[in-house]
C-alpha cells in the first residue's frame, strides 16, 4: 500500500503538470505521512542528498559551460567543423553532429548544446535550404552526445547515486568510445536522410584555412583535455577539475578571445545559478523519493518480478532498457539517475554487468528520453530555438531514434565498448 501511495501521488501530480521537484517531494511527503513516519525525515533526506562534496563539481561544470556558450567558443567550433566536413553532401547536418561532439565534450550538457549550437546552426541550415524539421532533429539528437563524452556532470550524479563506489574517472573514460560511436551513427543517419532529400554541400575552404580555424578553436578544445588529463593523471579530482574549468573558461573567453563582454558574463552567471538551483533541488527531492523506494525493498521486489518473466540475463537487460526508455519519456535525467540507480544497479550487477558499464547504458538510455515526447526537455528547447512544431519533428525523427537505439543495444550487450578504455588506462 505504501508503494501505491508513493507512485499514485507521483503520477497524479505529474499529470497535473506540477514541477518535477515538487512532484518528487510531495509524493515522498504523502507516503511518510501514510506510513506514520515524522515528515521531518523528508527534509533530512533532501539535505543529506544535496550535502555531498562531489556535487560541488556540478555548479562549476554548469558555469564553465555557460561561460563558453556566451563567450563565443561554440561559434569557433562550428566554423572548424564546417571546414572539416561541410563539403560532404548534407554537410551542415554533419557539421551539426561534429560540433555537438566537440562542444559536448566541453559543456557536458545537452540543453547547453542545443541552446548554443542550435541558435547558430538551425537558422544557418534553414537559410541554406534544409527543412526545419531536419535541422531540429539533427540538433536535438546530436546534443545527447554531450551526456556521454567526458566530462559529464550526470556521471558525477550517477557516481553519488551508486553510493560513491563507482569511480568518476572510470566513468569519464568509459564514455569515450560510446560517445564516438553515438556521433558516428548519427552522422550516418544524417547523411542518408540528406541524400534522400537532396540537400546541398558546402565548398571546401582549403587546408590552410582548416589549419587556421583549428588553431583558433584549440584553446577552447583544450578545456576538455585539461579536465580529463588532470583527473586521469591524479593531479586533481573531478570537483577540482570543474573549478579549474571555470577559471580556464574565464581566461580563454575573457582574455584570449576577448569575446566575453560584461553583459554576457552576467547572463552566464545568472544562467548557471538558475540551472544549479534547479538541479540541486531535484537531486534533493529525488534522494528522499529514492530512500522510500529502498525502505520498501523495491530493488529486491523488481529483481524477483523480472526473474518470474525470464531467467535469461539478455532478456532481463532488454526489459530494464525498455523500462528506462519509458521512464525517460516522462521525467528529466537528474531525478531518474538518483531514483533508478539504487533500483536497477543491483539488478544489473547480479546479471554480471560492471557498474561502470551500467552508468554508460543509463546515460545513453536517458539521453534518448530527453528527445522523446511528452517530456523531452531537449526536444522542447530545440523546437523553440528552431521555431518548429513538435509534431513536425517527431513525425520525421525516427531514423535518428533508430540509430540511437542501436547504439544503446550495442553498449548494453558488448561490454568492451564501455570498458576497453578504462581497463587500459585506469586498471
KOLKE-628276 format. One record per residue (C-alpha): residue number from 1; x, z, y. Coordinates in steps of 0.1 Angstrom, whole numbers, plus 5000, padded with zeros to 4 digits. Each point is the difference from the previous one (the first is absolute). Example, Ala and Ser with C-alpha at 12.3 -4.5 7.8 and 13.67 -1.06 7.14 Angstrom:
2
resi / east / up / north
1 / 5123 / 5078 / 4955;
2 / 5014 / 4993 / 5034;
This chain:
427
resi / east / up / north
1 / 5000 / 5000 / 5000;
2 / 5029 / 5007 / 5024;
3 / 5012 / 4964 / 4996;
4 / 4965 / 4987 / 5006;
5 / 5000 / 5020 / 5033;
6 / 5035 / 4988 / 5009;
7 / 4995 / 4963 / 4993;
8 / 4963 / 5000 / 5010;
9 / 5008 / 5014 / 5035;
10 / 5030 / 4977 / 5003;
11 / 4980 / 4968 / 4992;
12 / 4971 / 5011 / 5022;
13 / 5022 / 5006 / 5031;
14 / 5019 / 4967 / 4993;
15 / 4968 / 4980 / 4999;
16 / 4989 / 5016 / 5033;
17 / 5032 / 4986 / 5016;
18 / 5016 / 5034 / 5006;
19 / 5038 / 4997 / 5006;
20 / 5020 / 5004 / 4968;
21 / 5018 / 5032 / 5011;
22 / 4967 / 5017 / 5008;
23 / 4985 / 4987 / 4968;
24 / 5028 / 5015 / 4979;
25 / 4999 / 5033 / 5018;
26 / 4962 / 5002 / 5000;
27 / 4997 / 4993 / 4963;
28 / 5027 / 5026 / 4992;
29 / 4983 / 5026 / 5022;
30 / 4966 / 4993 / 4983;
31 / 5016 / 5004 / 4966;
32 / 5017 / 5033 / 5007;
33 / 4968 / 5014 / 5015;
34 / 4982 / 4990 / 4968;
35 / 5027 / 5016 / 4978;
36 / 4998 / 5032 / 5021;
37 / 5037 / 4997 / 5011;
38 / 5009 / 5011 / 5035;
39 / 4998 / 4970 / 5023;
40 / 5033 / 5010 / 5016;
41 / 5017 / 4986 / 4969;
42 / 4992 / 4965 / 5012;
43 / 5019 / 5005 / 5033;
44 / 5028 / 5017 / 4982;
45 / 5004 / 4970 / 4977;
46 / 4998 / 4977 / 5029;
47 / 5028 / 5019 / 5018;
48 / 5022 / 5001 / 4969;
49 / 4994 / 4963 / 4994;
50 / 5013 / 4992 / 5034;
51 / 5027 / 5027 / 5001;
52 / 5025 / 4980 / 4980;
53 / 5035 / 4992 / 5015;
54 / 5001 / 4965 / 4985;
55 / 4969 / 4991 / 5019;
56 / 5021 / 5001 / 5032;
57 / 5013 / 4966 / 4990;
58 / 4966 / 4985 / 5005;
59 / 4996 / 5004 / 5038;
60 / 5036 / 4988 / 5005;
61 / 4995 / 4969 / 4978;
62 / 4967 / 4993 / 5018;
63 / 5016 / 5004 / 5034;
64 / 5029 / 4977 / 4990;
65 / 4975 / 4973 / 4990;
66 / 4981 / 5004 / 5032;
67 / 5032 / 4997 / 5021;
68 / 5010 / 4968 / 4981;
69 / 4966 / 4986 / 5003;
70 / 4998 / 5005 / 5038;
71 / 5037 / 4992 / 5004;
72 / 4998 / 4964 / 4990;
73 / 5018 / 5002 / 4967;
74 / 4971 / 4983 / 4982;
75 / 5002 / 4969 / 5022;
76 / 5037 / 4996 / 4992;
77 / 4993 / 5003 / 4963;
78 / 4973 / 4973 / 5003;
79 / 5024 / 4977 / 5017;
80 / 5026 / 5005 / 4973;
81 / 4975 / 4995 / 4971;
82 / 4986 / 4969 / 5017;
83 / 5035 / 4985 / 5003;
84 / 5007 / 5008 / 4963;
85 / 4969 / 4986 / 4983;
86 / 4977 / 4986 / 5027;
87 / 5009 / 4964 / 4991;
88 / 4982 / 5003 / 4966;
89 / 4964 / 4989 / 4996;
90 / 4978 / 5027 / 5014;
91 / 5031 / 5016 / 5014;
92 / 4984 / 5024 / 5024;
93 / 4981 / 5016 / 4971;
94 / 5033 / 5004 / 4982;
95 / 5015 / 5013 / 5032;
96 / 4972 / 5026 / 5001;
97 / 5009 / 5013 / 4965;
98 / 5037 / 5001 / 5006;
99 / 4996 / 5017 / 5034;
100 / 4979 / 5027 / 4982;
101 / 5027 / 5005 / 4975;
102 / 5026 / 5004 / 5027;
103 / 4978 / 5021 / 5024;
104 / 4984 / 5020 / 4972;
105 / 5034 / 5012 / 4989;
106 / 5005 / 5014 / 5035;
107 / 4966 / 5014 / 5008;
108 / 4987 / 5009 / 4965;
109 / 4964 / 4997 / 5013;
110 / 4975 / 4973 / 4991;
111 / 4979 / 5007 / 5031;
112 / 5030 / 4998 / 5023;
113 / 5010 / 4967 / 4983;
114 / 4966 / 4985 / 5006;
115 / 4999 / 5012 / 5036;
116 / 5035 / 4989 / 5009;
117 / 5003 / 4967 / 4981;
118 / 4964 / 4991 / 4999;
119 / 4996 / 5001 / 5038;
120 / 5029 / 4974 / 5001;
121 / 4995 / 4979 / 4969;
122 / 4962 / 4997 / 4997;
123 / 4995 / 4984 / 5035;
124 / 5031 / 4978 / 4993;
125 / 4987 / 4988 / 4967;
126 / 4965 / 4992 / 5014;
127 / 5017 / 4981 / 5029;
128 / 5019 / 4979 / 4974;
129 / 4969 / 4990 / 4982;
130 / 4998 / 5027 / 4973;
131 / 4965 / 5013 / 4991;
132 / 4993 / 5035 / 5014;
133 / 4990 / 5014 / 4966;
134 / 5033 / 4987 / 4985;
135 / 5020 / 5016 / 5028;
136 / 4983 / 5034 / 4995;
137 / 5002 / 4999 / 4962;
138 / 5037 / 4993 / 5000;
139 / 5006 / 5027 / 5027;
140 / 4981 / 5028 / 4984;
141 / 5011 / 4995 / 4964;
142 / 5037 / 4996 / 5009;
143 / 4997 / 5032 / 5021;
144 / 4997 / 5020 / 4968;
145 / 5036 / 4991 / 4991;
146 / 5011 / 5026 / 5026;
147 / 4985 / 5027 / 4977;
148 / 5023 / 4991 / 4972;
149 / 5034 / 4990 / 5016;
150 / 5020 / 5030 / 5012;
151 / 4997 / 5020 / 5021;
152 / 4963 / 5008 / 4996;
153 / 4985 / 5034 / 5012;
154 / 4973 / 4996 / 4973;
155 / 5028 / 5005 / 4974;
156 / 5008 / 5033 / 5017;
157 / 4964 / 5011 / 4997;
158 / 5000 / 4990 / 4963;
159 / 5032 / 5020 / 4994;
160 / 4983 / 5031 / 5016;
161 / 4968 / 4995 / 4981;
162 / 5020 / 4998 / 4968;
163 / 5013 / 5035 / 5007;
164 / 5033 / 4989 / 5014;
165 / 5013 / 4991 / 4965;
166 / 5003 / 4962 / 5008;
167 / 5030 / 4990 / 5020;
168 / 4993 / 4982 / 5033;
169 / 5033 / 4981 / 4996;
170 / 4989 / 4988 / 4966;
171 / 4966 / 4989 / 5014;
172 / 5017 / 4981 / 5028;
173 / 5023 / 4982 / 4975;
174 / 4971 / 4993 / 4976;
175 / 4982 / 4981 / 5028;
176 / 5026 / 4973 / 5004;
177 / 4992 / 4977 / 4971;
178 / 4961 / 5005 / 5001;
179 / 5001 / 4994 / 5038;
180 / 5020 / 4967 / 4995;
181 / 4977 / 4990 / 4971;
182 / 4969 / 5007 / 5021;
183 / 5014 / 4980 / 5029;
184 / 5009 / 4970 / 4978;
185 / 4967 / 5000 / 4982;
186 / 4981 / 5000 / 5034;
187 / 5023 / 4972 / 5011;
188 / 4990 / 4979 / 4970;
189 / 4963 / 5006 / 5008;
190 / 5006 / 4993 / 5037;
191 / 5018 / 4967 / 4992;
192 / 4974 / 4987 / 4975;
193 / 4971 / 5007 / 5023;
194 / 5019 / 4984 / 5029;
195 / 5005 / 4968 / 4979;
196 / 4964 / 4999 / 4990;
197 / 4988 / 5003 / 5036;
198 / 5027 / 4976 / 5013;
199 / 5016 / 5023 / 5025;
200 / 5030 / 4988 / 5021;
201 / 5037 / 5010 / 4999;
202 / 5024 / 5009 / 5028;
203 / 5033 / 4983 / 5009;
204 / 5032 / 5015 / 4986;
205 / 5019 / 5012 / 5031;
206 / 5034 / 4997 / 4984;
207 / 5025 / 5024 / 4985;
208 / 5016 / 5009 / 5034;
209 / 4967 / 5012 / 5013;
210 / 4992 / 5018 / 4968;
211 / 5033 / 5019 / 5002;
212 / 4994 / 5009 / 5036;
213 / 4965 / 5013 / 4992;
214 / 5013 / 5020 / 4971;
215 / 5027 / 5016 / 5022;
216 / 4973 / 5008 / 5026;
217 / 4977 / 5016 / 4974;
218 / 5027 / 5018 / 4981;
219 / 5000 / 5032 / 5021;
220 / 4963 / 5005 / 4991;
221 / 5006 / 4992 / 4964;
222 / 5028 / 5025 / 4999;
223 / 4974 / 5028 / 5003;
224 / 4989 / 4997 / 4964;
225 / 5036 / 4996 / 4988;
226 / 5011 / 5032 / 5018;
227 / 4970 / 5020 / 4986;
228 / 5004 / 4988 / 4964;
229 / 5038 / 5001 / 5000;
230 / 5000 / 5035 / 5015;
231 / 4975 / 5014 / 4975;
232 / 5015 / 4983 / 4970;
233 / 5036 / 5012 / 5009;
234 / 4988 / 5035 / 5006;
235 / 5012 / 5001 / 5036;
236 / 4965 / 5011 / 5011;
237 / 4966 / 5008 / 4985;
238 / 4969 / 4979 / 5004;
239 / 4988 / 5023 / 5028;
240 / 5033 / 4997 / 5018;
241 / 5000 / 4963 / 4995;
242 / 4966 / 4997 / 5017;
243 / 5013 / 5019 / 5031;
244 / 5031 / 4978 / 5001;
245 / 4977 / 4970 / 4998;
246 / 4982 / 5011 / 5032;
247 / 5033 / 5005 / 5018;
248 / 5012 / 4966 / 4988;
249 / 4967 / 4983 / 5009;
250 / 5002 / 5014 / 5035;
251 / 5036 / 4988 / 5004;
252 / 4993 / 4965 / 4987;
253 / 4968 / 4993 / 5019;
254 / 5009 / 5020 / 5032;
255 / 5037 / 4993 / 5005;
256 / 5010 / 4971 / 4977;
257 / 4970 / 4976 / 5004;
258 / 4988 / 5017 / 5032;
259 / 4965 / 4990 / 4990;
260 / 4984 / 5035 / 4998;
261 / 4985 / 5006 / 5034;
262 / 4986 / 5034 / 5012;
263 / 4964 / 4988 / 4994;
264 / 5008 / 4989 / 4964;
265 / 5019 / 5033 / 4994;
266 / 4969 / 5020 / 5010;
267 / 4978 / 4979 / 4979;
268 / 5023 / 5003 / 4970;
269 / 5001 / 5038 / 5004;
270 / 4963 / 5005 / 5004;
271 / 4994 / 4976 / 4970;
272 / 5024 / 5021 / 4979;
273 / 4983 / 5033 / 5010;
274 / 4966 / 4987 / 4992;
275 / 5009 / 4985 / 4967;
276 / 5020 / 5031 / 4989;
277 / 4971 / 5023 / 5009;
278 / 4976 / 4978 / 4979;
279 / 5024 / 4998 / 4970;
280 / 5008 / 5037 / 4999;
281 / 4964 / 5011 / 5004;
282 / 4991 / 4977 / 4970;
283 / 5029 / 5014 / 4980;
284 / 4989 / 5036 / 5007;
285 / 4963 / 4994 / 4990;
286 / 5010 / 4979 / 4970;
287 / 5022 / 5029 / 4988;
288 / 4970 / 5024 / 5000;
289 / 4980 / 4973 / 4981;
290 / 5028 / 4995 / 4975;
291 / 5003 / 5038 / 4994;
292 / 4963 / 5001 / 4990;
293 / 5006 / 4971 / 4976;
294 / 5028 / 5019 / 4984;
295 / 4981 / 5032 / 4999;
296 / 4972 / 4983 / 4981;
297 / 5025 / 4984 / 4976;
298 / 4991 / 4964 / 5009;
299 / 5033 / 4985 / 4988;
300 / 4996 / 5014 / 4965;
301 / 4964 / 4990 / 4998;
302 / 5008 / 4965 / 5012;
303 / 5027 / 4995 / 4975;
304 / 4977 / 5011 / 4972;
305 / 4973 / 4977 / 5013;
306 / 5023 / 4970 / 5000;
307 / 5012 / 5008 / 4965;
308 / 4964 / 5000 / 4987;
309 / 4998 / 4964 / 5013;
310 / 5033 / 4988 / 4986;
311 / 5032 / 5015 / 4987;
312 / 5021 / 4969 / 5009;
313 / 5024 / 5008 / 5028;
314 / 4998 / 4965 / 5014;
315 / 4962 / 5002 / 5002;
316 / 5000 / 5034 / 5016;
317 / 5025 / 4988 / 5026;
318 / 4977 / 4971 / 5008;
319 / 4970 / 5024 / 5004;
320 / 5020 / 5022 / 5024;
321 / 5008 / 4969 / 5020;
322 / 4964 / 4990 / 5001;
323 / 4990 / 5035 / 5012;
324 / 5027 / 5000 / 5027;
325 / 4990 / 4965 / 5012;
326 / 4963 / 5011 / 5002;
327 / 5009 / 5032 / 5019;
328 / 5023 / 4980 / 5023;
329 / 4971 / 4979 / 5012;
330 / 4983 / 5031 / 5014;
331 / 5027 / 5024 / 5012;
332 / 5032 / 4997 / 5021;
333 / 5034 / 5002 / 4984;
334 / 5014 / 5034 / 5010;
335 / 4971 / 5022 / 4987;
336 / 4999 / 4979 / 4968;
337 / 5036 / 5007 / 4994;
338 / 4995 / 5037 / 5004;
339 / 4969 / 5001 / 4978;
340 / 5009 / 4975 / 4973;
341 / 5036 / 5010 / 4994;
342 / 4993 / 5034 / 4984;
343 / 4972 / 4984 / 4979;
344 / 5016 / 4968 / 4987;
345 / 5037 / 5008 / 5000;
346 / 4997 / 5024 / 4970;
347 / 4979 / 4974 / 4982;
348 / 5026 / 4972 / 5006;
349 / 5030 / 5022 / 4991;
350 / 4983 / 5009 / 4967;
351 / 4998 / 4963 / 4994;
352 / 5037 / 4997 / 5005;
353 / 5001 / 4986 / 5036;
354 / 5027 / 5013 / 5023;
355 / 4987 / 5019 / 5031;
356 / 5020 / 4977 / 5022;
357 / 4985 / 4969 / 4984;
358 / 4965 / 5015 / 5004;
359 / 5007 / 5006 / 5037;
360 / 5007 / 4963 / 5005;
361 / 4969 / 4991 / 4979;
362 / 4980 / 5023 / 5023;
363 / 5014 / 4984 / 5031;
364 / 4992 / 4964 / 4988;
365 / 4966 / 5010 / 4988;
366 / 4988 / 5019 / 5031;
367 / 5016 / 4973 / 5022;
368 / 4975 / 4975 / 4985;
369 / 4972 / 5025 / 5009;
370 / 5011 / 4998 / 5037;
371 / 4990 / 4963 / 5001;
372 / 4968 / 5004 / 4980;
373 / 4966 / 5007 / 5015;
374 / 4980 / 5021 / 5007;
375 / 5027 / 5024 / 5014;
376 / 5031 / 4978 / 5002;
377 / 5017 / 5013 / 5031;
378 / 5027 / 4973 / 5001;
379 / 4974 / 4973 / 4995;
380 / 4979 / 5014 / 5029;
381 / 5030 / 5000 / 5023;
382 / 5010 / 4964 / 4990;
383 / 4964 / 4987 / 5006;
384 / 5000 / 5018 / 5034;
385 / 5033 / 4985 / 5010;
386 / 4991 / 4965 / 4988;
387 / 4964 / 5003 / 5013;
388 / 4987 / 4989 / 4966;
389 / 4969 / 5013 / 4982;
390 / 5008 / 5019 / 4968;
391 / 4977 / 4979 / 4980;
392 / 5020 / 4969 / 5009;
393 / 5032 / 5015 / 4988;
394 / 4987 / 5016 / 4968;
395 / 4985 / 4967 / 4989;
396 / 5034 / 4983 / 4999;
397 / 5024 / 5028 / 4993;
398 / 4998 / 4999 / 4962;
399 / 5032 / 4981 / 4993;
400 / 5019 / 5027 / 5018;
401 / 4982 / 5027 / 4981;
402 / 5008 / 4983 / 4968;
403 / 5038 / 5000 / 5005;
404 / 4998 / 5036 / 5012;
405 / 4982 / 5011 / 4968;
406 / 5025 / 4980 / 4979;
407 / 5028 / 5019 / 5018;
408 / 4983 / 5033 / 4993;
409 / 4997 / 4992 / 4963;
410 / 5037 / 4990 / 4998;
411 / 5011 / 5032 / 5018;
412 / 4977 / 5020 / 4976;
413 / 5011 / 4985 / 4967;
414 / 5037 / 4991 / 5007;
415 / 5018 / 5033 / 5009;
416 / 5033 / 4982 / 5008;
417 / 4984 / 4984 / 5031;
418 / 4998 / 5034 / 5016;
419 / 5028 / 5019 / 4982;
420 / 5028 / 4975 / 4999;
421 / 5015 / 5008 / 5034;
422 / 4996 / 5038 / 5000;
423 / 5014 / 5001 / 4965;
424 / 5031 / 4982 / 5011;
425 / 5006 / 5015 / 5035;
426 / 4988 / 5036 / 4995;
427 / 5002 / 5010 / 4963;
